[in-house]
Amino acid sequence: MKNREASSDKLIVLSRNQHTISRKSISDSALKVLYRLSKSGHRACLVGGGVRDLLLKIQPKDFDVATDATPEEVRGLFKNSRIIGRRFRLVHIRFGRDIIEVATFRAHDEDSPKTELDTHGRILRDNTFGEIEEDAMRRDFTVNALYYDIHDYAVLDYTGGLKDIDNRQLRLIGDAATRYQEDPVRMLRAVRFAAKLDFSIETSSASAIHEYGHLLAVIPPARMFDEVIKLFHSGNAVRVFELLREYRLLKYLVPELDEWLQQEANEMMLDFIDQALVNTDNRVNTGQPVSPAFIFAVLLWPAVQEQASRLQPDKQKLIPALAQVGETVMKRQVRHVSIPRRFSQMARDIWTSQPRFYRTQGKQPLRMIGYPVFRAAYDFMLIQSMVGLFPHKLSHWWTDFQSQHEFAPEPARKRKQRPRRRPRRNAS
């Protein structure tokens, strides 16, 4: 293992008066966990993104804790906790809706019976516990390996993370090739953090992405779904999309879109994707709800629309073609990213709704605004209108029409229950 040895000689300590982190910025739940662990004789530190964000004057969305207490010891201190995970055993401590994740300091030892790698060097299990110095060296990026010790309120840096924060640079700890082989998802995390923090990716960490991107093909589709949602619901989806294209990772997430982009891409459709991502970022950053269905509907729309138009060029008769192509495209997509059925079906309904916006006569409009998917389909149509893919006049008509009618989706139809048969009387 290259460059993975921990060294306390490199430790940088910022005492309380040398950094800007205040306990007022740390959630009450996280402080309760830190103080109880500390009072019970354990070392307890805030770690990872929470420390990084506080140093960057960004309010963290959640807080993680690292300690020398074992998962069983943590579980014994908190009745409101449970041990989770096989690959990495962690403790989740629940305070209402707030969950604090607690991890035991880990060491990296390939010969340990509690560490398991596959033939490609990917970590399957990593539950070898160690010291804080060792724990720092097994984390992914230097800026995520900073600790805030509740004992004396000092910030501890074992990997050069403080310098990289100053330089606004994302750097892997250790040999980049080895770290990506251990967990290929680190390449997606690099993209997400670079986009979120507006950091550059350090040269060796970046070049290895081009060489080892293919390892993402072996990641389970269910895990890939979680990562895709983190990427595009981060509030930085526009930059995420740019970086995924730059590092040629899009083909492992949305291969249909990547293939479409390799062709002579329609500029208006590219504008549609960009505008949809801008809108998604605005919703995330203003606390509005976003659905995974919408982002997949956007990313797969170029391929679906193009293939369906070849099958049926008449817009009024496009719905069956969109349904057929949408099902085929979605089946191929879920081989790479396992999209729950409720989201994949909603995406397909958004697609098949688009031609219906051309129907403004009779009872069709009233039926349309009663569909459960109407709001998402309407927003989808508006974005198409903004970039010239849908007539402006029609989009204004629908805006006026739906504002004049109270929006109330049709309730789901209840199945008719068969009447119960009366039991037969035994013949006497």
C-alpha positions as CSV (number, residue, x, y, z in Angstrom):
1,M,0.0,0.0,0.0
2,K,1.5,3.3,-1.1
3,N,1.6,6.4,1.0
4,R,-0.9,5.1,3.5
5,E,1.3,5.1,6.7
6,A,0.1,7.5,9.3
7,S,2.6,9.8,10.8
8,S,2.0,12.0,13.9
9,D,5.0,14.1,12.7
10,K,2.8,15.6,10.0
11,L,0.0,16.4,12.5
12,I,-1.1,20.1,12.5
13,V,-3.2,21.2,15.4
14,L,-5.2,24.4,15.4
15,S,-6.1,25.3,19.0
16,R,-9.5,26.9,19.8
17,N,-8.2,30.5,19.1
18,Q,-6.7,29.5,15.8
19,H,-9.8,28.5,13.9
20,T,-13.3,29.8,13.3
21,I,-15.4,26.7,14.3
22,S,-18.0,27.5,17.0
23,R,-20.1,25.0,18.9
24,K,-23.1,27.3,18.1
25,S,-22.8,26.1,14.5
26,I,-22.9,22.4,15.5
27,S,-26.3,20.8,16.0
28,D,-27.5,20.0,19.5
29,S,-27.8,16.4,18.6
30,A,-24.2,16.1,17.5
31,L,-23.0,17.9,20.7
32,K,-25.0,15.5,22.9
33,V,-23.3,12.6,21.2
34,L,-19.8,14.1,21.5
35,Y,-20.2,15.1,25.1
36,R,-21.7,11.8,26.3
37,L,-18.9,9.8,24.6
38,S,-16.3,12.2,26.1
39,K,-17.7,12.0,29.6
40,S,-17.8,8.2,29.3
41,G,-14.0,8.2,28.8
42,H,-13.9,7.9,25.0
43,R,-12.3,10.2,22.5
44,A,-14.9,11.9,20.4
45,C,-14.4,14.1,17.4
46,L,-16.6,15.7,14.7
47,V,-15.1,14.5,11.4
48,G,-15.4,14.8,7.7
49,G,-17.6,17.1,5.7
50,G,-19.0,18.8,8.8
51,V,-15.6,20.1,9.8
52,R,-14.6,21.0,6.3
53,D,-17.8,23.0,5.7
54,L,-17.6,24.8,9.0
55,L,-14.0,25.9,8.1
56,L,-15.3,27.1,4.7
57,K,-18.2,29.0,6.5
58,I,-20.8,26.7,5.0
59,Q,-23.5,25.4,7.3
60,P,-23.3,21.5,7.2
61,K,-26.5,19.5,6.4
62,D,-25.4,16.8,8.8
63,F,-22.7,15.9,11.3
64,D,-20.6,12.7,11.6
65,V,-18.8,11.6,14.7
66,A,-15.6,9.5,15.0
67,T,-14.6,7.8,18.3
68,D,-12.4,5.1,19.8
69,A,-15.5,3.5,21.3
70,T,-16.6,0.3,19.5
71,P,-20.0,0.1,17.9
72,E,-21.2,-2.1,20.8
73,E,-19.9,0.5,23.3
74,V,-21.7,3.3,21.5
75,R,-24.9,1.3,21.3
76,G,-24.6,0.8,25.1
77,L,-24.5,4.5,25.7
78,F,-27.4,5.5,23.6
79,K,-30.8,3.7,23.8
80,N,-31.9,5.6,20.7
81,S,-29.3,4.0,18.5
82,R,-28.8,1.0,16.3
83,I,-25.8,-0.7,14.6
84,I,-26.0,-0.8,10.8
85,G,-23.9,-2.1,7.9
86,R,-21.8,-5.1,7.2
87,R,-19.2,-3.5,4.9
88,F,-18.7,-0.7,7.4
89,R,-20.2,-1.2,10.8
90,L,-21.6,2.1,12.0
91,V,-24.0,3.4,14.7
92,H,-27.0,5.6,13.9
93,I,-28.3,7.7,16.8
94,R,-31.7,9.1,16.2
95,F,-33.0,12.4,17.8
96,G,-36.4,12.8,16.2
97,R,-35.7,13.3,12.5
98,D,-32.1,14.0,13.1
99,I,-29.6,11.1,12.8
100,I,-26.0,11.3,14.0
101,E,-23.7,8.7,12.4
102,V,-20.9,7.4,14.6
103,A,-17.9,5.5,13.3
104,T,-15.2,3.8,15.2
105,F,-11.6,4.8,14.3
106,R,-10.4,2.4,11.6
107,A,-7.0,1.1,10.5
108,H,-6.1,-0.2,7.1
109,D,-4.8,-3.7,7.3
110,E,-5.2,-6.0,4.3
111,D,-4.2,-9.0,6.4
112,S,-6.8,-8.5,9.1
113,P,-9.7,-11.0,9.1
114,K,-12.0,-8.0,9.5
115,T,-10.8,-6.5,6.2
116,E,-12.0,-8.1,2.9
117,L,-11.0,-7.1,-0.6
118,D,-12.2,-8.6,-3.9
119,T,-9.9,-9.6,-6.8
120,H,-9.9,-6.0,-8.2
121,G,-8.8,-4.5,-4.8
122,R,-12.3,-3.2,-4.0
123,I,-13.1,-3.1,-0.3
124,L,-15.9,-5.5,0.5
125,R,-15.6,-5.2,4.3
126,D,-13.5,-2.9,6.5
127,N,-14.0,-3.2,10.2
128,T,-10.5,-3.3,11.5
129,F,-10.4,-0.7,14.3
130,G,-7.4,1.5,15.0
131,E,-6.1,4.9,16.2
132,I,-7.2,8.3,15.1
133,E,-4.0,8.7,13.0
134,E,-4.8,5.5,11.1
135,D,-8.4,6.5,10.7
136,A,-7.3,9.8,9.0
137,M,-5.2,7.9,6.5
138,R,-8.0,5.6,5.4
139,R,-10.4,8.5,4.6
140,D,-10.8,9.5,0.9
141,F,-9.9,13.1,0.5
142,T,-7.6,15.3,2.7
143,V,-10.3,17.9,3.2
144,N,-12.6,15.2,4.6
145,A,-10.0,13.9,7.1
146,L,-10.1,16.8,9.5
147,Y,-11.2,16.3,13.1
148,Y,-12.7,18.7,15.7
149,D,-11.9,17.2,19.1
150,I,-14.6,18.0,21.7
151,H,-12.1,17.6,24.5
152,D,-10.2,20.8,23.8
153,Y,-12.0,22.2,20.7
154,A,-8.9,21.8,18.6
155,V,-8.9,21.0,14.8
156,L,-6.6,18.1,13.9
157,D,-5.1,17.7,10.5
158,Y,-3.0,14.5,9.7
159,T,-3.1,14.7,5.9
160,G,-2.6,18.3,4.7
161,G,-6.3,19.0,4.4
162,L,-6.0,22.5,5.8
163,K,-3.5,23.5,3.1
164,D,-5.8,22.0,0.4
165,I,-8.7,24.0,1.8
166,D,-6.6,27.1,1.5
167,N,-5.7,26.1,-2.1
168,R,-9.3,25.1,-2.9
169,Q,-8.1,21.7,-4.1
170,L,-9.5,18.2,-3.8
171,R,-6.7,15.6,-3.2
172,L,-7.0,11.9,-2.6
173,I,-5.1,10.5,0.4
174,G,-2.5,8.0,-0.8
175,D,-2.0,6.5,-4.2
176,A,-4.9,7.5,-6.5
177,A,-5.1,4.3,-8.5
178,T,-5.2,2.2,-5.3
179,R,-7.9,4.4,-3.7
180,Y,-10.2,4.3,-6.8
181,Q,-9.7,0.5,-7.0
182,E,-10.7,0.1,-3.4
183,D,-13.9,2.0,-4.0
184,P,-14.7,3.3,-7.6
185,V,-17.5,5.5,-6.2
186,R,-14.8,7.8,-5.0
187,M,-14.5,9.1,-8.5
188,L,-18.2,10.3,-8.3
189,R,-17.5,11.7,-4.9
190,A,-14.6,13.7,-6.4
191,V,-16.9,15.2,-9.0
192,R,-19.6,16.0,-6.4
193,F,-17.3,17.6,-3.9
194,A,-15.5,19.6,-6.7
195,A,-18.8,20.9,-7.9
196,K,-20.2,21.7,-4.4
197,L,-17.1,23.4,-3.1
198,D,-15.9,24.9,-6.4
199,F,-12.6,23.2,-5.9
200,S,-10.2,21.9,-8.6
201,I,-9.3,18.2,-8.5
202,E,-5.6,17.7,-7.9
203,T,-3.7,16.5,-11.0
204,S,-2.9,12.9,-10.0
205,S,-6.4,12.4,-8.5
206,A,-7.9,13.8,-11.7
207,S,-5.8,11.8,-14.2
208,A,-6.6,8.5,-12.5
209,I,-10.3,9.1,-13.1
210,H,-9.7,8.8,-16.9
211,E,-7.8,5.5,-16.3
212,Y,-10.1,3.8,-13.8
213,G,-13.5,5.2,-14.7
214,H,-14.5,1.8,-16.2
215,L,-14.5,0.3,-12.6
216,L,-17.8,2.0,-12.1
217,A,-19.4,-0.6,-14.3
218,V,-19.0,-3.2,-11.5
219,I,-20.8,-1.1,-8.8
220,P,-24.2,-2.5,-7.9
221,P,-27.0,-0.5,-9.7
222,A,-28.8,0.1,-6.4
223,R,-25.7,1.9,-5.0
224,M,-25.4,3.8,-8.3
225,F,-28.9,5.2,-7.9
226,D,-28.0,6.7,-4.5
227,E,-24.9,8.3,-6.0
228,V,-26.7,9.7,-9.0
229,I,-29.3,11.3,-6.7
230,K,-26.6,12.8,-4.5
231,L,-24.9,14.2,-7.7
232,F,-27.9,15.8,-9.3
233,H,-29.8,16.8,-6.1
234,S,-26.7,18.5,-4.6
235,G,-27.7,22.0,-5.7
236,N,-24.8,22.0,-8.1
237,A,-26.2,19.8,-10.9
238,V,-25.1,22.1,-13.7
239,R,-21.4,21.9,-12.7
240,V,-21.8,18.2,-11.9
241,F,-23.0,17.5,-15.5
242,E,-20.0,19.5,-16.9
243,L,-17.5,17.4,-14.8
244,L,-19.1,14.1,-15.6
245,R,-18.7,14.9,-19.3
246,E,-15.2,16.2,-18.8
247,Y,-14.1,13.0,-17.0
248,R,-16.1,10.7,-19.3
249,L,-18.1,9.2,-16.5
250,L,-21.5,9.9,-17.9
251,K,-21.5,6.6,-19.9
252,Y,-21.5,4.6,-16.6
253,L,-24.5,6.6,-15.2
254,V,-26.7,7.4,-18.2
255,P,-25.3,5.5,-21.3
256,E,-28.2,6.5,-23.5
257,L,-27.5,10.2,-23.0
258,D,-23.8,9.6,-23.5
259,E,-24.4,7.9,-26.8
260,W,-26.7,10.7,-27.9
261,L,-24.0,13.3,-27.0
262,Q,-21.4,11.5,-29.1
263,Q,-23.5,12.2,-32.1
264,E,-24.1,15.7,-33.6
265,A,-26.2,16.8,-30.6
266,N,-29.2,19.1,-31.0
267,E,-28.3,22.5,-29.5
268,M,-31.8,23.2,-28.3
269,M,-31.9,19.8,-26.6
270,L,-28.6,20.6,-24.9
271,D,-30.1,23.9,-23.8
272,F,-33.1,22.0,-22.4
273,I,-30.9,19.8,-20.3
274,D,-28.9,22.8,-19.0
275,Q,-32.1,24.8,-18.2
276,A,-33.6,21.8,-16.4
277,L,-30.5,21.4,-14.3
278,V,-30.5,25.1,-13.5
279,N,-34.2,24.8,-12.4
280,T,-33.4,21.8,-10.3
281,D,-30.5,23.6,-8.6
282,N,-32.8,26.6,-7.9
283,R,-35.4,24.3,-6.3
284,V,-32.8,22.4,-4.1
285,N,-31.2,25.7,-3.0
286,T,-34.5,27.2,-2.0
287,G,-35.7,24.2,-0.1
288,Q,-38.4,23.1,-2.7
289,P,-39.0,19.4,-3.3
290,V,-37.4,17.6,-6.2
291,S,-38.1,14.1,-7.5
292,P,-35.7,11.6,-8.9
293,A,-38.2,10.9,-11.6
294,F,-37.9,14.4,-13.0
295,I,-34.1,14.2,-13.3
296,F,-34.1,10.9,-15.1
297,A,-36.9,12.1,-17.3
298,V,-34.7,15.0,-18.3
299,L,-31.5,13.0,-18.8
300,L,-33.1,10.3,-20.9
301,W,-35.4,12.6,-22.9
302,P,-33.0,13.3,-25.8
303,A,-32.7,9.5,-26.6
304,V,-36.4,8.8,-26.0
305,Q,-37.6,11.8,-28.0
306,E,-35.3,11.0,-30.9
307,Q,-36.1,7.3,-31.1
308,A,-39.9,7.9,-30.7
309,S,-39.9,10.6,-33.5
310,R,-38.3,8.1,-35.9
311,L,-41.1,5.6,-35.1
312,Q,-43.9,8.2,-35.4
313,P,-43.2,11.7,-36.7
314,D,-46.8,12.9,-36.2
315,K,-47.0,14.7,-32.8
316,Q,-50.6,13.9,-32.4
317,K,-49.9,10.1,-32.7
318,L,-46.6,10.2,-30.8
319,I,-47.9,8.8,-27.5
320,P,-47.8,5.1,-28.3
321,A,-44.3,5.5,-29.7
322,L,-43.1,7.3,-26.6
323,A,-44.6,4.6,-24.4
324,Q,-42.9,1.9,-26.4
325,V,-39.5,3.6,-26.6
326,G,-39.7,4.8,-23.0
327,E,-40.1,1.3,-21.7
328,T,-37.2,0.0,-23.8
329,V,-34.9,2.9,-22.8
330,M,-35.8,2.5,-19.1
331,K,-35.1,-1.2,-19.2
332,R,-31.6,-0.5,-20.5
333,Q,-31.1,2.3,-18.0
334,V,-31.9,0.2,-14.9
335,R,-29.1,-2.2,-15.7
336,H,-26.7,0.6,-14.7
337,V,-28.8,2.6,-12.2
338,S,-31.5,0.7,-10.3
339,I,-34.4,3.2,-10.5
340,P,-37.3,2.4,-8.2
341,R,-40.5,1.6,-10.2
342,R,-42.4,4.5,-8.8
343,F,-39.8,6.9,-10.3
344,S,-39.3,5.1,-13.6
345,Q,-43.1,5.0,-14.2
346,M,-43.4,8.7,-13.3
347,A,-40.6,9.5,-15.8
348,R,-42.4,7.6,-18.5
349,D,-45.7,9.3,-17.7
350,I,-43.9,12.7,-18.1
351,W,-42.7,11.7,-21.5
352,T,-46.1,10.4,-22.8
353,S,-47.8,13.5,-21.4
354,Q,-45.8,15.9,-23.7
355,P,-47.9,15.4,-26.9
356,R,-51.1,15.8,-24.9
357,F,-50.2,19.5,-24.4
358,Y,-51.0,20.0,-28.1
359,R,-54.6,19.0,-27.3
360,T,-56.5,22.1,-26.2
361,Q,-60.0,21.3,-27.4
362,G,-63.0,19.7,-25.7
363,K,-62.5,18.0,-22.3
364,Q,-58.9,17.0,-22.9
365,P,-57.4,20.0,-21.0
366,L,-59.5,19.3,-17.9
367,R,-58.6,15.7,-18.0
368,M,-55.0,16.6,-18.4
369,I,-54.8,18.8,-15.3
370,G,-56.4,16.1,-13.3
371,Y,-53.5,13.6,-13.9
372,P,-51.3,13.0,-10.9
373,V,-48.2,13.7,-13.0
374,F,-49.6,16.9,-14.5
375,R,-47.5,19.3,-12.4
376,A,-44.2,17.6,-13.3
377,A,-45.2,17.2,-16.9
378,Y,-46.2,20.9,-17.1
379,D,-42.9,22.0,-15.6
380,F,-41.1,19.7,-18.1
381,M,-43.1,21.3,-21.0
382,L,-42.3,24.8,-19.8
383,I,-38.6,24.1,-19.9
384,Q,-39.0,22.8,-23.5
385,S,-40.8,26.0,-24.3
386,M,-38.0,28.1,-22.8
387,V,-35.5,26.7,-25.3
388,G,-37.7,26.5,-28.4
389,L,-38.6,22.8,-28.3
390,F,-42.3,23.6,-27.6
391,P,-44.5,26.4,-29.0
392,H,-44.5,29.5,-26.7
393,K,-48.1,30.3,-27.5
394,L,-49.2,26.9,-26.4
395,S,-47.2,27.0,-23.1
396,H,-48.8,30.4,-22.3
397,W,-52.2,28.9,-23.1
398,W,-51.6,26.1,-20.6
399,T,-50.3,28.5,-17.9
400,D,-53.5,30.6,-18.2
401,F,-55.8,27.5,-18.3
402,Q,-54.4,25.7,-15.3
403,S,-54.3,29.0,-13.3
404,Q,-58.1,29.3,-13.9
405,H,-58.8,25.8,-12.6
406,E,-58.0,24.5,-9.2
407,F,-55.3,21.9,-9.5
408,A,-56.5,18.7,-7.9
409,P,-55.1,15.4,-9.2
410,E,-57.5,12.6,-9.7
411,P,-57.6,10.2,-6.7
412,A,-56.4,6.7,-7.3
413,R,-59.3,4.5,-8.4
414,K,-60.2,1.9,-5.8
415,R,-60.6,-1.7,-6.9
416,K,-64.1,-3.0,-6.7
417,Q,-64.3,-5.7,-4.1
418,R,-66.2,-8.8,-5.0
419,P,-69.1,-9.6,-2.8
420,R,-68.4,-12.3,-0.3
421,R,-70.1,-15.6,-1.0
422,R,-72.3,-17.0,1.6
423,P,-71.0,-20.2,3.1
424,R,-72.9,-23.3,1.9
425,R,-75.0,-25.0,4.4
426,N,-74.2,-28.6,5.1
427,A,-77.0,-30.9,3.8
428,S,-78.7,-32.6,6.7
